[in-house]
Structures are given as structure tokens and as C-alpha cells.
Amino acid sequence: MNAVAEEAEDSSATAEGFIGHIPVRNIWLLMLYASDLFRTHGIGKVGLEDSPDELPDLVAEILAHAVEVRQRRRLSLGYRSRDAVLNRVRGRIDVLATERHQLLDRGLVACRFDELTIDTPRNRFVRAALESVSRVVRRKDVAHRCRSLASGMKAMGVSGDAPTRAQMSTDRFGRNDVDDRFMVAAAKLAFDLALPTEASGANVLSLPDREATWVRRLFERAVGGFYDVVLSPRGWRVLCGGTMGWQIEQKTAGIEKILPTMRTDVVLDHPSSGRRIVIDTKFTSIVTTGWYREETLRSGYVYQIYAYLRSQVGRGEALADCASGLLLHPAIGQMVDETVVIQGHHIRFATVNLTASPADIRSQLLRLCEPTATLRANPVSDDGFVKIMGRISIDTSTSH
């Protein structure tokens, strides 16, 4: 066993190592929040998030149970295209191949046809997920159960190579295979859980640029997924990945080709209270070094959230006229929760500690949706905010 694995066993806080400075168990928690499984069949209400160290085992059990249910009802079938030389016509005749090989002289014909098969990309994906998650679970009985189900699927004819995530993204569920949705959602999460493991023999992510991009997108999707599941029953509408339009009064012919679209990460609407929160997630330190001060907010991010809010005012939508903004960062060395009111819009700059316990992460995210405390009439006197806000106009060199 290598040193990383030994250190992981010596401390419950480092259960499976780290990605950057984030415990892998909390990366698993973010994956749960970002997954379709968290939104499906009430899974978000059964307490999976309370024990992220056991999350691979729990997801493996959910996946195994879903596969067993589908096997009892028979796995979904699908069509695949085949080329074959037959002694009778089936499907369409491949005239070129038939003539080139003079098949008619031998009483044969080349055909192209679709045939019903159990060896579909969806079933191959599920089989591969069972094999993958069996290597990261802790309980031997769960690992054996997953391997047995994968072997059983292979014996049934699900023997092809697993499709890529890009190929699975084109998979569509029809009316007759809705039951597969839950199974596939569990399979996707099971595949993801096998990625960020630093135990011996597993994949190691040390957070170079490629993994930093991956974790940044994961953080964004996790925040949206968490709020979707937790706040929707409380009367909130949650929109992830929406766009906002500019209030264009006049334009030249080529401006649409170069004018960027405003794309938000998460928008929370609570119609009964008249609240809208526009959330933009950033996987960077919330402050940086300024020209005239040790710490300052990143100018580009402040301009961005300001544009999201002010560009929508005056369109006849009450929620937009008084919307508030939230720039949400992971805590890197310090916790920050500061608010300023600019032209009637509350803009909050906050961090969430991703090294904390799942309960703490949950409470931090929920607290950010609560109305901010009453602010002072003159925000300049608020030393906590002035220390990091400063004169934004002179800190443009630190906007990236």
C-alpha cells in the first residue's frame, strides 16, 4: 500500500485522499448533488449525503438493485444495423456488394437490415458501470454483487464495448423505456465516483489544469443540483444554465456575431416573496492582490454579476427589477460573506468551505439563500467589506 493510501487510512478526515485541497469524500458529495440520480425517485430525500465516505457503496447498491429489477422485467431491447450475406432478402439489398461478389450466382444476396438486440449502448454502459464501481466499493459483498450482475449481463449478450459519455448524451428515453432512466442515472454516478480515487491502483487526480476545469464545472452543477432538490419543495423555481438577453436599442449589422451572451449558472426565483437570486459560481479564490491593497475582489467578476442584474431592469418583470446577486467561491484559506447594495440590488460575495462536513456544507448553501441582515445606511463605514471591495475601477489588472 502506498504512502497516500496509508495516510488516508490513518485519518477519517482524509478518507480517500484529496483533489487539490478538497477531500475526495466531498468531491463524491458534489457528484451526488450534480447527478441526475439526486433528482430522481426521491433519492435526494433518503440521506445519501449524510455519509459521503460510504457513497460509492450506497450508489453501487442502488445500481445493483435497479439492474436486478430491470432483469426481472427483462432488459430493454434496441435496434442495431447489420450487414450480412443471406439466402433470402432481409431489409435492403446492397446491390454493389451483391454484384461485386456475384452472390446471385450462388443463391445469396447482400443485405442491410436492423435487428432487435439486447446488446444496446445503454445496457453496455450499465454493465461497464457495474464493473467500474465494483473496484472502488469497500464492502466485499457489494463488489461481488456488482461483478456477478455484470457477468450475468454479459452472458445474456451484453458483450460490446462500453459507449463513451458523448455517445450516451445522445441517448433518448421513449415512453416504453422510462424505467431505464433511474438505472442509467445510477450508472452515470457510479462511473463518476470511480474517477477521483487516490487509493492504490485507482485513478489519481492531482488537480492540473484539466482536472481544475472538471472540478469547476462539477462545483457549478452541484450547486444547481442541490438547490433544485432542496429548494423546489419550498416554493422556489430553480433554473440552471439559463441565458439573459441584452436590452439592445440599436445595432450594427455584425454586432450579433461578436456580442457575447450572458449565461448564468443558477437563478433562484421565489414568486410568493418576490425574491430572485442570480448565482454565479467561481472555482477560484474570492479575493486577489490589488494595486493599492493586499486583498481585493476580482473586478471582472464584480462587473459580470452587476451586468447580470442591471441589464434586466425595466423589462416589466418585478423579480428582475429587485433581483439580488451571489458570487459563490470555495473557501481557499479564509471564509468570506460580505454584501453591498448597488443601485437597489443586494450583491453578496460568499464562500463555502468544501473541506467541512456534509451537514456543514448543506447548511452553508441554505444560509446563502436567506435574506441578508440589515445593512448600514452608509456601506463605506463597513470595514469588513471595504477591505476587499476598494475602488474597483483601478483594479482591472486583477480581473482574471
C-alpha positions in Angstrom: 0.0 0.0 0.0 1.5 3.4 -0.9 2.0 6.3 1.4 -1.1 8.2 0.2 -3.3 5.2 1.0 -1.7 4.7 4.4 -2.2 8.3 5.3 -5.8 8.0 4.2 -6.4 5.1 6.5 -4.9 6.9 9.4 -7.3 9.8 9.3 -11.1 9.8 8.9 -10.8 13.4 7.6 -8.7 12.2 4.6 -10.9 9.1 3.9 -9.9 8.7 0.3 -7.2 11.4 -0.2 -7.6 14.9 -1.7 -8.1 16.6 -5.0 -6.4 19.9 -4.6 -7.3 20.7 -1.0 -10.8 19.1 -1.2 -11.3 15.7 0.4 -12.3 13.1 -2.1 -15.4 12.2 0.0 -16.6 15.8 -0.5 -15.9 15.5 -4.3 -18.2 12.5 -4.1 -20.8 14.6 -2.3 -20.6 17.3 -5.1 -21.0 14.5 -7.6 -24.2 13.3 -5.9 -25.6 16.9 -5.9 -24.7 17.3 -9.6 -26.1 13.9 -10.6 -29.5 13.1 -12.2 -29.8 10.4 -9.5 -30.1 13.0 -6.8 -33.2 14.4 -8.6 -34.7 11.1 -9.4 -37.3 9.0 -7.5 -36.8 10.9 -4.2 -33.2 9.8 -3.8 -32.3 13.3 -2.6 -34.5 12.7 0.4 -33.1 9.4 1.7 -29.9 10.7 3.3 -27.2 9.6 0.9 -25.4 12.9 1.5 -25.1 12.2 5.3 -22.3 9.6 4.7 -20.2 10.6 1.7 -17.4 8.1 2.7 -19.9 5.3 2.0 -21.4 6.9 -1.1 -19.8 4.5 -3.6 -21.2 1.5 -1.7 -24.6 3.1 -1.5 -24.7 4.1 -5.1 -23.4 0.6 -6.1 -26.3 -1.0 -4.1 -28.8 1.4 -5.7 -27.4 0.5 -9.2 -27.4 -3.2 -8.4 -31.0 -3.1 -7.2 -32.1 -1.2 -10.3 -30.4 -3.7 -12.6 -32.0 -6.6 -10.8 -35.4 -5.0 -11.1 -34.9 -4.5 -14.9 -33.6 -8.0 -15.3 -36.8 -9.4 -13.7 -38.8 -7.4 -16.2 -36.3 -8.0 -19.0 -33.7 -5.5 -20.1 -34.8 -3.1 -22.8 -34.1 -4.1 -26.3 -32.9 -1.9 -29.2 -32.2 -2.0 -32.9 -28.8 -2.1 -34.4 -27.8 -2.1 -38.1 -26.1 -5.1 -39.6 -24.7 -6.1 -42.9 -24.9 -9.8 -43.8 -25.0 -12.2 -46.8 -28.2 -14.2 -46.7 -30.1 -16.7 -48.8 -33.2 -14.5 -48.7 -33.9 -10.8 -48.8 -34.0 -9.1 -45.4 -34.2 -5.3 -45.2 -32.5 -3.5 -48.1 -30.3 -5.2 -50.7 -26.7 -4.0 -51.0 -26.6 -4.1 -54.8 -23.0 -3.1 -55.1 -21.8 -5.9 -52.8 -24.1 -8.4 -54.3 -22.9 -7.7 -57.9 -19.2 -7.4 -56.9 -19.1 -10.8 -55.3 -21.5 -12.4 -57.8 -23.7 -13.6 -54.9 -26.8 -14.2 -57.0 -25.0 -17.0 -58.9 -24.7 -18.8 -55.6 -28.2 -18.1 -54.5 -27.2 -15.4 -52.0 -27.8 -11.7 -51.6 -26.0 -9.0 -49.5 -28.5 -7.2 -47.2 -28.5 -4.3 -44.8 -31.1 -4.5 -42.0 -31.9 -3.6 -38.4 -32.2 -6.4 -35.9 -33.5 -6.4 -32.3 -30.8 -6.9 -29.7 -30.1 -6.7 -26.0 -26.6 -5.5 -26.7 -27.5 -1.9 -26.8 -25.3 1.1 -25.9 -27.4 1.7 -22.8 -27.1 -1.8 -21.5 -23.4 -1.9 -22.2 -23.0 1.4 -20.3 -24.7 -0.1 -17.3 -22.6 -3.3 -17.4 -19.4 -1.2 -17.6 -20.6 0.9 -14.6 -21.1 -2.2 -12.5 -17.6 -3.3 -13.3 -16.2 0.1 -12.6 -17.9 0.7 -9.3 -17.1 -2.8 -8.1 -13.4 -1.7 -7.9 -14.0 1.2 -5.6 -16.6 0.0 -3.1 -15.4 -1.0 0.4 -17.8 -3.9 1.1 -16.8 -7.2 -0.5 -20.4 -8.4 -0.7 -21.4 -5.3 -2.7 -18.4 -5.7 -5.0 -19.3 -9.3 -5.6 -22.9 -8.5 -6.3 -21.9 -5.9 -8.9 -19.4 -8.2 -10.6 -22.0 -11.0 -10.7 -24.6 -8.8 -12.3 -22.0 -7.6 -14.9 -21.1 -11.2 -15.7 -24.8 -12.0 -15.9 -25.4 -9.2 -18.4 -22.5 -10.4 -20.5 -23.9 -13.9 -20.5 -27.2 -12.5 -21.7 -25.5 -11.0 -24.7 -24.5 -7.5 -23.5 -20.9 -8.0 -24.6 -19.9 -5.0 -26.6 -17.6 -2.2 -25.6 -19.0 0.5 -23.3 -20.1 3.7 -25.1 -18.4 7.0 -24.3 -20.1 9.7 -22.3 -20.5 11.7 -25.5 -22.3 8.8 -27.1 -24.6 8.3 -24.1 -25.5 12.0 -24.1 -27.5 11.4 -27.3 -29.5 8.5 -25.7 -33.2 9.4 -25.5 -35.8 7.7 -23.4 -39.1 6.8 -25.0 -42.4 6.0 -23.4 -41.7 2.3 -23.2 -38.3 2.5 -21.5 -38.9 5.2 -18.9 -37.9 2.6 -16.3 -34.4 2.7 -17.6 -34.0 6.3 -16.6 -33.3 5.6 -12.9 -30.9 2.7 -13.8 -28.9 4.9 -16.2 -28.8 7.8 -13.7 -27.3 5.5 -11.1 -24.8 4.1 -13.7 -23.6 7.6 -14.6 -23.0 8.5 -11.0 -21.3 5.1 -10.3 -18.9 5.8 -13.3 -18.1 9.3 -11.9 -17.4 8.0 -8.4 -14.6 5.8 -9.8 -12.7 8.8 -11.1 -11.5 10.8 -8.1 -9.9 8.0 -6.1 -6.3 8.2 -4.9 -6.1 4.7 -3.4 -3.5 2.3 -4.7 -4.2 1.3 -8.3 -7.0 3.8 -8.9 -7.1 7.0 -10.9 -5.1 9.8 -9.3 -6.3 13.4 -9.8 -3.7 16.0 -8.6 -5.7 19.0 -10.0 -3.7 20.1 -13.0 -5.5 22.4 -15.5 -7.7 19.6 -16.9 -8.9 18.4 -13.5 -9.3 22.0 -12.3 -11.7 22.7 -15.2 -13.5 19.5 -14.4 -13.9 20.3 -10.7 -15.0 23.9 -11.5 -17.8 22.6 -13.7 -18.7 20.0 -11.0 -19.0 22.8 -8.4 -21.3 24.7 -10.7 -23.6 21.7 -11.4 -23.5 20.6 -7.7 -24.8 24.0 -6.5 -27.6 23.9 -9.1 -28.5 20.3 -8.3 -28.5 20.9 -4.6 -30.8 23.9 -4.8 -33.1 22.2 -7.3 -33.7 19.2 -5.0 -33.8 21.1 -1.7 -35.5 24.4 -2.5 -38.1 23.3 -5.1 -40.4 21.8 -2.5 -40.2 25.1 -0.6 -41.7 27.1 -3.4 -38.5 28.1 -5.3 -38.1 27.8 -9.0 -34.5 26.8 -9.9 -33.1 27.4 -13.4 -29.6 26.1 -14.2 -27.6 27.3 -17.2 -30.1 29.9 -18.5 -29.3 32.9 -20.7 -30.1 36.6 -20.4 -30.6 39.0 -23.2 -29.2 42.5 -23.6 -31.6 45.4 -23.9 -30.5 46.4 -27.4 -31.9 49.6 -28.7 -29.9 49.9 -31.9 -27.2 47.7 -33.5 -24.9 47.4 -36.5 -25.1 44.5 -38.9 -22.2 42.5 -37.5 -22.6 43.0 -33.8 -24.6 39.8 -33.2 -21.6 37.8 -34.3 -19.3 39.1 -31.7 -21.6 40.2 -28.8 -21.3 37.6 -26.0 -24.4 36.0 -24.5 -25.0 36.4 -20.8 -25.2 32.8 -19.4 -26.0 32.4 -15.8 -25.0 29.4 -13.6 -28.1 29.3 -11.3 -31.2 31.5 -10.9 -33.5 31.1 -7.9 -37.0 32.6 -8.0 -39.4 32.7 -5.1 -42.6 34.3 -6.5 -44.5 34.4 -3.2 -41.9 36.6 -1.6 -40.8 38.4 -4.8 -37.2 37.3 -4.5 -34.8 36.4 -7.3 -31.2 35.4 -6.6 -28.8 35.2 -9.6 -25.8 32.9 -8.6 -22.5 32.8 -10.4 -20.1 30.2 -9.2 -16.3 30.6 -9.5 -13.7 28.0 -8.6 -11.0 30.5 -7.6 -10.0 32.4 -4.5 -12.6 35.1 -3.8 -10.0 37.8 -3.4 -6.7 38.6 -5.1 -3.9 41.1 -4.7 -4.7 44.6 -5.8 -2.6 47.6 -6.8 -3.2 49.6 -3.6 -4.3 46.9 -1.1 -3.3 43.4 -0.1 -6.7 42.0 -0.9 -9.5 43.0 -3.3 -12.4 41.4 -5.1 -11.8 40.4 -8.7 -13.0 43.3 -10.8 -14.2 41.2 -13.7 -16.4 39.1 -11.6 -18.0 42.1 -9.9 -18.7 43.7 -13.3 -20.2 40.4 -14.5 -22.7 40.0 -11.7 -23.5 43.7 -12.0 -24.3 43.3 -15.7 -26.5 40.3 -15.0 -28.6 42.3 -12.6 -28.8 45.8 -14.2 -29.3 44.6 -17.8 -32.6 43.1 -16.9 -34.1 46.1 -15.1 -37.0 47.9 -16.7 -38.4 44.9 -18.7 -41.6 44.8 -16.8 -40.6 41.8 -14.6 -40.9 42.6 -10.9 -38.4 39.8 -9.9 -35.7 41.2 -12.2 -36.2 44.8 -11.0 -35.2 43.9 -7.5 -33.0 40.8 -8.0 -30.0 40.1 -5.9 -26.7 38.6 -6.9 -24.5 36.0 -5.3 -20.8 35.3 -6.3 -20.1 32.0 -4.8 -16.5 30.7 -4.4 -15.0 27.8 -2.5 -13.2 28.9 0.6 -9.4 29.0 0.0 -7.7 29.9 3.2 -10.5 32.1 4.5 -14.2 32.4 4.8 -15.9 35.5 3.4 -19.6 36.6 3.5 -20.0 40.2 2.6 -22.8 42.2 1.0 -23.2 45.5 -0.7 -26.3 47.3 -2.1 -25.6 48.9 -5.5 -28.5 50.8 -7.2 -31.1 48.8 -5.3 -29.5 45.3 -5.8 -28.1 43.3 -3.0 -24.8 41.7 -4.2 -23.3 39.1 -1.9 -19.8 37.8 -2.1 -19.5 34.5 -0.2 -17.5 31.3 0.2 -18.4 27.7 1.0 -16.0 25.5 2.9 -15.7 22.3 0.8 -13.5 20.7 3.5 -16.3 20.8 6.0 -18.7 18.0 6.9 -21.7 17.3 4.6 -24.0 18.8 7.2 -22.0 22.0 7.3 -21.8 22.3 3.5 -25.6 21.8 3.3 -26.2 24.5 6.0 -23.8 26.9 4.3 -25.6 26.6 1.0 -29.0 27.0 2.6 -27.9 30.0 4.6 -26.9 31.8 1.4 -30.5 31.8 0.3 -31.7 33.6 3.4 -32.2 37.4 3.2 -29.1 39.3 4.3 -29.1 41.1 7.6 -30.0 44.7 7.7 -27.1 46.7 6.2 -25.8 50.0 7.3 -27.1 53.1 5.5 -23.5 54.1 4.7 -21.7 51.0 3.5 -18.4 52.9 3.4 -18.3 52.5 7.2 -18.4 48.8 7.0 -14.8 47.9 7.4 -15.2 44.2 6.6 -16.5 45.0 3.1 -14.3 48.0 2.3 -11.2 45.9 2.9 -11.9 43.7 -0.1 -14.2 45.9 -2.2 -12.0 49.0 -2.7 -12.2 51.2 -5.7 -13.0 48.6 -8.3 -12.2 50.8 -11.2 -8.5 50.8 -10.5 -8.1 47.0 -10.0 -8.8 45.9 -13.6 -5.5 44.2 -13.9 -6.6 41.5 -11.4 -9.9 40.6 -13.1 -8.8 37.2 -14.3 
